[in-house]
């Protein structure tokens, strides 16, 4: 089992940047594909970015491609989401998630494919 804690959210002006961090517990972090999801009020929790176990393959939602970068440091049990050129529509609670240990080397993009979730961190982008 893995426990996840997000940090780095806050209030930022449109066009600004934030870096979200997700700290994972345990010694098997490298066995988990990871993802970042976001949920705005009244909307579904949807994938923003995903990364496979090794970090060699990534996925981005069309709405953030070219602006956001997901990365991981398996030696530090950390996954990051660098967010640049932020827009008001990026405002949401952002969650990191872990898929599961030892299943495959791919990334996953659907909410129901993930087994472990952090508590979420609020990102607010003002216009």
C-alpha positions in Angstrom: 0.0 0.0 0.0 1.1 3.5 -0.7 0.1 6.8 0.9 0.2 10.1 -1.1 0.4 13.7 0.0 0.1 16.6 -2.4 1.6 20.1 -1.9 2.3 23.2 -3.8 -1.1 24.5 -4.6 -2.2 28.1 -4.2 -3.4 31.3 -5.8 -1.7 32.5 -9.0 -2.4 35.0 -11.7 -3.2 33.9 -15.2 0.0 33.3 -17.1 1.9 32.3 -14.0 3.4 29.0 -12.9 3.0 26.5 -10.0 4.8 23.3 -9.2 2.8 20.6 -7.5 4.5 17.8 -5.6 3.3 14.5 -4.4 5.2 12.6 -1.8 4.7 8.8 -1.6 5.3 6.5 1.3 6.9 3.1 1.2 9.8 1.5 -0.6 7.9 0.3 -3.7 7.2 3.6 -5.3 8.9 2.7 -8.6 6.4 -0.1 -9.1 3.4 2.3 -9.4 2.3 4.2 -12.5 1.2 7.7 -11.3 -1.2 10.3 -12.4 -2.4 13.8 -11.7 -6.1 14.5 -11.8 -8.2 17.6 -11.2 -11.7 18.3 -10.2 -13.5 21.6 -10.5 -16.8 22.3 -8.7 -19.7 20.4 -10.3 -17.4 18.5 -12.7 -15.9 15.0 -12.9 -12.4 14.2 -11.7 -10.4 13.9 -14.9 -6.9 13.1 -15.8 -4.4 15.9 -16.3 -1.2 13.9 -16.9 0.1 10.4 -16.3 3.4 8.8 -16.2 4.6 5.2 -16.3 6.7 3.4 -13.6 10.1 4.3 -15.0 9.1 7.8 -16.2 9.8 7.1 -19.8 6.3 7.4 -21.1 3.9 10.3 -20.3 0.4 11.4 -21.3 -1.3 14.8 -21.2 -4.8 15.9 -21.6 -5.3 18.1 -24.7 -6.2 21.1 -22.5 -2.8 21.1 -20.8 -0.5 19.8 -23.5 2.5 22.1 -24.0 1.9 23.9 -20.7 2.1 21.1 -18.0 4.9 18.6 -17.4 4.7 15.5 -15.3 7.9 14.0 -13.9 9.0 11.6 -11.2 12.0 10.9 -9.0 11.8 7.3 -7.9 14.8 7.6 -5.7 13.0 10.3 -3.7 9.5 8.8 -3.9 8.2 11.9 -5.6 6.0 12.9 -8.5 5.7 16.4 -9.8 3.4 18.5 -12.0 5.0 21.7 -13.4 2.2 24.0 -14.5 3.1 26.9 -16.8 1.0 29.5 -18.6 -1.8 28.9 -16.2 -5.4 29.8 -17.2 -8.5 30.5 -15.1 -10.0 27.2 -16.4 -7.1 25.4 -14.7 -8.7 26.2 -11.4 -9.5 23.0 -9.6 -8.5 20.7 -6.8 -5.5 18.6 -8.0 -5.0 15.0 -6.9 -2.1 12.7 -7.4 -2.9 9.0 -7.7 -1.1 5.7 -7.9 -2.3 2.9 -10.1 -1.0 -0.3 -8.5 2.2 -2.1 -8.0 3.7 -4.5 -10.6 1.0 -4.6 -13.2 2.6 -3.2 -16.3 5.1 -0.6 -17.7 2.3 1.6 -19.2 0.6 4.7 -17.9 -3.1 4.9 -17.1 -5.6 7.7 -17.9 -8.9 6.8 -16.3 -9.9 7.6 -12.7 -11.2 4.1 -12.0 -7.9 2.6 -13.0 -6.2 4.1 -9.9 -6.2 2.5 -6.5 -4.6 5.2 -4.2 -5.3 8.9 -3.9 -3.9 11.9 -2.1 -6.0 14.4 -0.3 -5.9 17.0 -3.0 -4.4 20.5 -3.2 -6.3 23.6 -4.4 -5.1 25.5 -7.4 -6.8 28.9 -8.1 -5.9 30.9 -11.2 -7.2 34.5 -11.2 -7.9 36.5 -14.3 
